[in-house]
């Protein structure tokens, strides 16, 4: 390998949730002796834009703000494309790596105009797989297919996402690679169960079902709440704890009231003690409607939790029904309830499946592995490997 650093520009609009974590982990984890990292970020949806910028710059990442917006706005998109094109012509990177659909559009069109040598795209969940109108899905698919022609590599964060790309005609098999999301696995914290339950205002005999994620439609929390009506009738001590905040809080509270389980559903807001909640819970629930590869699930599996999840790409890649957890069709509250009752009623089986999940993700989903594979791809594309 030559001594020349690879100059890479990471581009992201959706500075929220897992996409933010992914990009920050890459920016902070790439070897500064091998890479010069630039980050073009939109601060509009970042709840801590100043903190994000500060932490990146302190690590030597060159940060520039570009006000990309979620949604379809041709005028705004054109302005952002022009701004990013000027930036790329000035910086002249070896490659651009765009993340998620908005930055995927802006970044790839700008890279084409600026003649950036290498272009990489990570969808983090394709927009045509999300719940929208038929016309909307068809439009998103057409855009993704068109932009793929200007993309050297499409990185899927799980095998299921790669299969979607190939079967949908978004990318060719040799164009699509899998680099799974990875985390640093913390040690299991020691907790006093009774004390932790008391802090959460739960009874000492509670059997805890835990969801972790922003309160938005994608995460499917309403189906977990509806499932609790059945679960509570069969498992009298069952309680659902939802850790996260977002636009649907009032709607989810109303859903719990309608289902008659407001005393069994606890929306505890954004938490800094998720590892302790994972150590406390009896079952972890991921009822999402669509995903890339959810970090909360990786963390739960890494903690050895018995997991119940939706049978969708990104979740089914980790949760193997009967082996590493339970799967239910997405959006099916009745089937979800059956899985939750099974998991709560069979604690030995839940532990067995949780142990298998821990072994699986700790082998495949480490942060070190994710960064090493991404770095190797960058260097191959830049010709410095």
C-alpha positions as CSV (number, residue, x, y, z in Angstrom):
1,X,0.0,0.0,0.0
2,X,1.3,3.5,-0.8
3,X,1.7,6.2,1.8
4,X,-0.9,8.4,0.1
5,X,-4.1,8.9,2.2
6,X,-7.4,8.1,0.7
7,X,-9.6,11.2,0.7
8,X,-13.2,10.3,1.3
9,X,-16.3,12.4,1.7
10,X,-19.2,11.0,3.8
11,X,-22.5,12.6,3.0
12,X,-25.7,12.3,5.2
13,X,-28.9,14.1,5.5
14,X,-30.6,11.8,8.1
15,X,-28.6,12.6,11.2
16,X,-30.9,10.6,13.4
17,X,-31.0,7.1,14.9
18,X,-28.9,4.3,13.3
19,X,-27.8,6.2,10.2
20,X,-26.2,8.9,12.4
21,X,-24.5,6.3,14.5
22,X,-23.2,4.4,11.5
23,X,-21.7,7.5,9.8
24,X,-20.2,8.8,13.0
25,X,-18.7,5.5,13.8
26,X,-17.1,5.4,10.3
27,X,-15.8,8.9,10.5
28,X,-14.3,8.4,14.0
29,X,-13.1,4.8,13.4
30,X,-11.2,5.1,10.1
31,X,-7.4,5.2,10.5
32,X,-6.2,8.8,10.2
33,X,-2.9,7.5,8.9
34,X,-4.7,6.0,5.9
35,X,-7.7,8.2,5.4
36,X,-8.5,11.9,5.2
37,X,-12.1,12.1,6.2
38,X,-14.6,14.8,5.2
39,X,-18.2,14.9,6.3
40,X,-20.9,16.8,4.5
41,X,-23.8,16.8,6.9
42,X,-27.2,18.4,7.2
43,X,-27.8,19.7,10.7
44,X,-31.6,20.2,10.2
45,X,-32.7,17.0,11.9
46,X,-29.8,16.5,14.2
47,X,-30.9,17.1,17.8
48,X,-27.3,17.9,18.8
49,X,-25.8,19.3,15.7
50,X,-23.1,21.4,17.6
51,X,-22.1,18.3,19.6
52,X,-21.9,16.2,16.5
53,X,-19.7,18.8,14.7
54,X,-17.5,19.3,17.8
55,X,-16.8,15.6,18.3
56,X,-16.0,15.0,14.6
57,X,-13.7,18.0,14.3
58,X,-11.9,17.1,17.5
59,X,-11.0,13.8,15.8
60,X,-9.7,15.6,12.7
61,X,-12.7,15.1,10.5
62,X,-13.4,18.1,8.2
63,X,-17.0,18.9,8.7
64,X,-19.2,21.1,6.3
65,X,-22.9,21.7,6.8
66,X,-25.2,21.3,3.8
67,X,-28.9,22.0,4.5
68,X,-30.4,18.9,2.8
69,X,-34.0,18.3,3.6
70,X,-36.1,15.2,3.9
71,X,-38.9,14.9,1.3
72,X,-39.3,15.8,-2.3
73,X,-38.3,19.4,-3.0
74,X,-36.8,19.8,-6.5
75,X,-35.7,23.4,-5.9
76,X,-33.9,22.6,-2.6
77,X,-32.4,19.4,-4.0
78,X,-31.0,21.4,-7.0
79,X,-29.5,23.9,-4.7
80,X,-27.9,21.2,-2.5
81,X,-26.6,19.4,-5.6
82,X,-24.9,22.6,-6.8
83,X,-23.4,23.2,-3.4
84,X,-22.0,19.7,-3.0
85,X,-20.7,19.8,-6.6
86,X,-18.7,22.9,-5.9
87,X,-17.4,21.3,-2.7
88,X,-16.3,18.2,-4.5
89,X,-14.6,20.1,-7.3
90,X,-12.6,22.0,-4.6
91,X,-11.7,19.1,-2.4
92,X,-11.2,16.5,-5.2
93,X,-11.8,13.4,-3.1
94,X,-10.9,9.9,-4.2
95,X,-14.4,8.8,-3.4
96,X,-17.8,9.9,-2.1
97,X,-19.8,7.7,0.2
98,X,-23.5,8.7,0.4
99,X,-25.8,7.4,3.1
100,X,-29.6,7.0,2.9
101,X,-31.9,8.2,0.1
102,X,-31.7,12.0,0.2
103,X,-27.9,12.1,0.5
104,X,-27.9,9.2,-2.0
105,X,-29.6,11.4,-4.5
106,X,-27.7,14.7,-3.8
107,X,-24.3,13.1,-3.3
108,X,-24.4,10.8,-6.4
109,X,-25.6,13.5,-8.8
110,X,-23.0,15.9,-7.5
111,X,-20.3,13.3,-7.7
112,X,-21.2,12.7,-11.3
113,X,-21.0,16.4,-12.1
114,X,-17.8,16.8,-10.3
115,X,-16.3,13.7,-11.9
116,X,-15.4,12.2,-8.5
117,X,-13.5,8.9,-9.3
118,X,-15.3,6.6,-6.8
119,X,-18.9,6.6,-5.6
120,X,-20.3,4.4,-2.8
121,X,-23.9,4.3,-1.6
122,X,-25.4,2.7,1.6
123,X,-29.2,2.9,1.5
124,X,-29.8,1.9,5.2
125,X,-33.2,0.7,4.0
126,X,-34.5,1.4,0.5
127,X,-37.2,4.0,0.3
128,X,-39.3,1.9,-2.1
129,X,-39.6,-0.7,0.7
130,X,-41.2,1.8,3.1
131,X,-44.9,2.4,3.5
132,X,-46.0,4.9,0.9
133,X,-48.4,5.0,-2.1
134,X,-47.9,2.7,-5.0
135,X,-46.8,5.7,-7.1
136,X,-44.4,6.8,-4.5
137,X,-42.7,3.4,-4.3
138,X,-42.5,3.1,-8.0
139,X,-40.9,6.6,-8.2
140,X,-38.4,5.8,-5.5
141,X,-37.5,2.5,-7.3
142,X,-37.0,4.3,-10.6
143,X,-34.7,6.9,-9.0
144,X,-32.7,4.2,-7.2
145,X,-32.3,2.2,-10.5
146,X,-31.1,5.3,-12.3
147,X,-28.7,6.4,-9.7
148,X,-27.2,2.9,-9.4
149,X,-25.6,3.5,-12.9
150,X,-23.5,6.2,-11.3
151,X,-22.5,4.1,-8.3
152,X,-19.4,1.9,-8.1
153,X,-20.5,-0.1,-5.0
154,X,-23.8,-0.4,-3.1
155,X,-23.1,-1.4,0.5
156,X,-26.0,-3.3,2.1
157,X,-25.9,-3.4,5.9
158,X,-27.3,-7.0,5.8
159,X,-27.7,-9.8,3.3
160,X,-31.5,-9.2,3.1
161,X,-30.9,-5.7,1.9
162,X,-28.5,-6.9,-0.7
163,X,-31.1,-9.4,-2.0
164,X,-33.6,-6.6,-2.3
165,X,-31.1,-4.5,-4.3
166,X,-30.3,-7.3,-6.7
167,X,-33.9,-8.7,-7.2
168,X,-35.3,-5.2,-7.6
169,X,-32.8,-4.3,-10.3
170,X,-31.2,-1.6,-8.3
171,X,-27.7,-3.1,-8.5
172,X,-25.8,-5.9,-10.2
173,X,-24.7,-8.8,-8.1
174,X,-21.0,-7.8,-8.3
175,X,-21.9,-4.2,-7.6
176,X,-23.7,-5.0,-4.3
177,X,-21.6,-5.9,-1.2
178,X,-22.6,-6.7,2.4
179,X,-20.9,-4.9,5.2
180,X,-23.0,-5.5,8.3
181,X,-23.6,-2.8,10.9
182,X,-21.4,-3.3,13.9
183,X,-21.1,-2.1,17.5
184,X,-18.8,-2.2,20.4
185,X,-20.3,-4.8,22.8
186,X,-20.4,-3.4,26.4
187,X,-20.0,-5.7,29.4
188,X,-23.3,-6.8,30.9
189,X,-24.0,-4.4,33.7
190,X,-24.8,-5.7,37.2
191,X,-28.2,-4.4,38.3
192,X,-30.5,-4.7,41.3
193,X,-33.6,-5.9,39.6
194,X,-36.1,-4.8,42.3
195,X,-34.5,-1.4,42.5
196,X,-34.5,-0.9,38.7
197,X,-38.1,-2.0,38.5
198,X,-39.0,0.6,41.2
199,X,-37.2,3.3,39.3
200,X,-39.4,2.5,36.2
201,X,-42.5,2.4,38.4
202,X,-43.0,-1.3,37.7
203,X,-44.1,-3.9,40.2
204,X,-41.4,-6.3,41.6
205,X,-43.0,-9.3,39.9
206,X,-43.1,-7.7,36.4
207,X,-42.1,-9.6,33.4
208,X,-40.7,-7.0,31.1
209,X,-41.0,-6.7,27.3
210,X,-38.7,-4.0,26.1
211,X,-38.8,-2.0,22.9
212,X,-36.0,0.5,22.1
213,X,-36.4,3.0,19.3
214,X,-37.7,6.4,18.2
215,X,-41.5,6.8,18.4
216,X,-42.2,6.9,14.7
217,X,-44.3,4.8,12.4
218,X,-41.5,2.7,11.1
219,X,-40.8,1.1,14.4
220,X,-44.2,-0.5,14.7
221,X,-44.8,0.3,18.4
222,X,-48.5,0.4,18.0
223,X,-48.6,-3.3,17.1
224,X,-46.6,-4.1,20.3
225,X,-49.2,-2.1,22.3
226,X,-52.1,-3.9,20.6
227,X,-50.4,-7.3,21.2
228,X,-50.3,-6.4,24.9
229,X,-54.1,-6.8,25.2
230,X,-53.7,-10.5,24.5
231,X,-50.4,-10.9,26.3
232,X,-51.7,-9.3,29.5
233,X,-54.6,-11.7,29.6
234,X,-52.3,-14.8,29.4
235,X,-49.3,-13.5,31.2
236,X,-50.7,-11.5,34.1
237,X,-47.4,-9.9,35.2
238,X,-46.4,-8.8,31.7
239,X,-45.5,-5.1,31.2
240,X,-44.3,-3.3,28.0
241,X,-41.5,-0.7,28.4
242,X,-40.9,1.5,25.3
243,X,-37.6,3.5,25.5
244,X,-37.5,6.3,23.0
245,X,-39.0,9.6,22.1
246,X,-40.7,11.0,19.0
247,X,-43.7,12.3,17.1
248,X,-46.0,9.5,18.0
249,X,-45.9,9.7,21.8
250,X,-49.5,11.0,22.2
251,X,-50.8,8.6,19.6
252,X,-49.2,5.6,21.3
253,X,-50.6,6.7,24.7
254,X,-54.0,6.9,23.2
255,X,-53.5,3.4,21.6
256,X,-52.7,2.0,25.0
257,X,-55.9,3.5,26.4
258,X,-58.0,2.1,23.6
259,X,-56.5,-1.3,24.0
260,X,-57.2,-1.3,27.7
261,X,-53.5,-1.7,28.7
262,X,-52.5,1.8,29.7
263,X,-51.4,0.4,33.1
264,X,-49.2,-2.2,31.3
265,X,-47.5,0.1,28.8
266,X,-44.8,2.5,30.0
267,X,-43.3,5.1,27.6
268,X,-40.1,6.0,29.5
269,X,-38.6,8.4,27.0
270,X,-35.0,8.6,25.7
271,X,-32.7,6.7,28.0
272,X,-29.0,6.6,28.8
273,X,-29.3,3.3,30.6
274,X,-30.2,1.0,27.7
275,X,-27.7,-1.7,28.7
276,X,-29.3,-1.9,32.1
277,X,-32.7,-2.1,30.5
278,X,-31.5,-5.0,28.4
279,X,-30.2,-6.7,31.4
280,X,-33.5,-6.2,33.1
281,X,-35.9,-7.3,30.4
282,X,-37.3,-10.8,30.0
283,X,-37.9,-10.3,26.2
284,X,-36.8,-7.8,23.7
285,X,-39.3,-6.8,21.0
286,X,-38.5,-5.3,17.6
287,X,-41.9,-4.9,15.8
288,X,-40.6,-2.7,12.9
289,X,-42.4,-2.4,9.6
290,X,-39.1,-1.9,7.6
291,X,-35.4,-1.7,8.6
292,X,-31.9,-1.6,7.3
293,X,-30.1,-3.5,10.1
294,X,-31.3,-2.0,13.5
295,X,-28.7,-1.2,16.0
296,X,-31.1,-1.7,18.9
297,X,-31.6,-5.3,17.8
298,X,-27.8,-5.9,17.6
299,X,-27.4,-4.5,21.1
300,X,-30.2,-6.7,22.4
301,X,-28.9,-9.9,20.8
302,X,-25.4,-9.0,22.0
303,X,-26.8,-8.8,25.5
304,X,-28.2,-12.3,25.1
305,X,-31.9,-11.2,25.2
306,X,-34.7,-13.5,24.0
307,X,-35.8,-11.5,20.9
308,X,-39.2,-11.3,19.2
309,X,-39.1,-9.4,15.9
310,X,-40.9,-8.8,12.6
311,X,-40.2,-11.1,9.8
312,X,-38.5,-8.5,7.5
313,X,-35.0,-8.1,6.0
314,X,-32.6,-6.7,8.6
315,X,-34.4,-8.4,11.5
316,X,-34.7,-11.8,10.0
317,X,-31.0,-11.7,9.1
318,X,-30.3,-11.9,12.9
319,X,-33.5,-13.4,14.4
320,X,-33.8,-17.0,13.1
321,X,-37.2,-18.3,14.2
322,X,-36.6,-21.2,16.6
323,X,-32.9,-20.6,16.7
324,X,-32.0,-17.1,17.8
325,X,-35.5,-15.8,18.6
326,X,-39.1,-15.6,17.4
327,X,-40.5,-14.0,14.2
328,X,-44.0,-12.7,13.5
329,X,-45.3,-11.1,10.3
330,X,-44.8,-7.3,10.3
331,X,-47.9,-5.4,11.4
332,X,-49.7,-8.5,12.7
333,X,-50.5,-7.8,16.4
334,X,-52.1,-11.2,17.0
335,X,-49.1,-13.2,15.7
336,X,-46.8,-10.9,17.6
337,X,-48.8,-11.5,20.8
338,X,-48.4,-15.3,20.3
339,X,-44.7,-15.0,20.0
340,X,-44.4,-12.8,23.1
341,X,-46.5,-15.2,25.2
342,X,-44.4,-18.1,24.0
343,X,-41.2,-16.2,24.9
344,X,-42.4,-15.1,28.3
345,X,-43.8,-18.5,29.2
346,X,-40.7,-20.4,28.2
347,X,-37.8,-18.6,29.9
348,X,-35.4,-21.5,29.5
349,X,-36.0,-21.5,25.7
350,X,-35.7,-17.7,25.6
351,X,-32.3,-17.9,27.3
352,X,-31.2,-20.6,24.9
353,X,-32.2,-18.6,21.9
354,X,-30.7,-15.4,23.4
355,X,-27.4,-17.2,23.9
356,X,-27.4,-18.3,20.3
357,X,-28.2,-14.7,19.2
358,X,-25.3,-13.4,21.3
359,X,-22.9,-15.8,19.7
360,X,-24.1,-14.9,16.2
361,X,-23.9,-11.1,16.5
362,X,-20.7,-11.0,18.4
363,X,-19.0,-12.9,15.5
364,X,-20.6,-10.9,12.7
365,X,-21.6,-7.5,14.0
366,X,-18.5,-6.0,15.7
367,X,-17.6,-2.4,15.1
368,X,-14.0,-3.4,14.3
369,X,-15.2,-5.7,11.5
370,X,-17.5,-3.1,10.0
371,X,-14.8,-0.4,9.9
372,X,-12.1,-2.8,8.6
373,X,-14.3,-4.0,5.7
374,X,-15.3,-0.5,4.8
375,X,-11.7,0.7,4.9
376,X,-10.6,-2.2,2.7
377,X,-13.4,-1.3,0.1
378,X,-12.4,2.3,0.1
379,X,-8.7,1.4,-0.6
380,X,-9.6,-1.0,-3.4
381,X,-11.7,1.6,-5.1
382,X,-9.0,4.3,-4.6
383,X,-6.3,1.9,-5.9
384,X,-4.2,2.2,-2.8
385,X,-4.6,-1.4,-1.4
